[in-house]
Amino acid sequence: MSRRQDDEEAAEPSRLTGGCVLVVLGGGAVAAVVAAAPAAGLLGLWGVGAGALWWTVTRPLSDSSATPPPPSEPPSGDVYADETEEVDRVEWGPEGVRCTIHPKRVTVRPDP
């Protein structure tokens, strides 16, 4: 990279810096209102809290948190493991309290 590009990237403020500046300015404004009239400051804080709660509740959810739909059918030619009711082995934890039961697995090829 050239020196000019480095200077341009360094001069661009980050979102975190902007957020910190807004928090400091908002805190200063709240402190000034509370110092002038404590009742007005408390009512203002309640109003801001109610507005933030309303904004959070009415905001639409993104689709990225939705679970993907199940596949319609498994791909052909794959090998799957099927569990049986028979126990292959039992492993106890080092403290003797935890136990892991491993079932026998059978390799199954889907019908073509």
N, C-alpha and C positions, 0 to 999 in steps of 0.2 A: 504494500500500500504506500501511497505517497504521503508526504507530511501533511498536505492540505486535507486529504480525506481523514487522517487521524484527528486533526484539529476540528473538523466539522462534526465528527462523531463525539468528541469529547465535549463540545459546546452544547450538544443536544441534551436537555434535562431528562431525567428519568421520571417514570410515573410515581415511584416511591418518593422522590424529592417533592413533586407537586402535591402528593397526598399529605406529606409532613407539613408543608407550608399551609395547606388548607386547615389541617387540624390545629396548628398553632394560631392561625388567624381566628378560627371559630372559637377556640378556647379563650382567646383574648376578648372577643366580643361577648361571650357568655360571662366572663369574669367582670367585665364593665357593667353589664346589665344587672348582675346580681349585686355588685357593689352599690349601684345607684338605687335599685329597688328590689329587695330580696323576693317579694311576692311575684313581681313581673319576671324575674329570672327563673323562678320555679315553674311558673305557668309556661314560660317559653320552652324550658327543658321538657315538660310534659307534652307540649305541642310537637316539638321535634321528635320525641320518642314515638308519639302516636303516628306521626307522618311516616317515620321509618318503618314502623310495624305495618301500616297500611300498604306502603310501597312493596314490602317483602311479600305480603300475602297476595296482592293482586298481580304480581309479576308472573308472566307465563313461564312454565318449566321448559327447559330445553329438551330436545329429543335425544341428546347424547346420553342421558342417564337411563333411558329405556332399555330393557333387555331385548336382545335381538330375537327374532322369531325362530322357532326350531326348524331345522332342515326338514324338507318334505320327505326325503328318503335318503338312506345312507348311500354314499358313493359305491359303485360296483367294484368288486375285486379286492376290497379291503379285508383285513383279518381282524376279528374282534375277539375279546376275551370275555367269557361268560363265567359267572360265579356259580359254584355248586353249594350244596348244604354241607359238604364234607370239609373238615378242618385240615389244612396242610400243616400248620405249625402255630404255636402260641409263644409269643415273646413277652417276657416280663421285664419291666423297667428296673433300673439299678436300685431303686429304693424298695422294690417289691410290691408296690401299690398299683402301678399302672400295668395294664396287660393289653397287648395287641394280638388279635386273632386274625390269622391269614387264611382265607378260604382257598380250597383247591380251585385253580382256574383251568378252564378247558378252552382251547383255541378253536374257534368256529369260523368257517368260511361261509359267507352268504351264498345262497343258491343262485346260479347264473340265470 
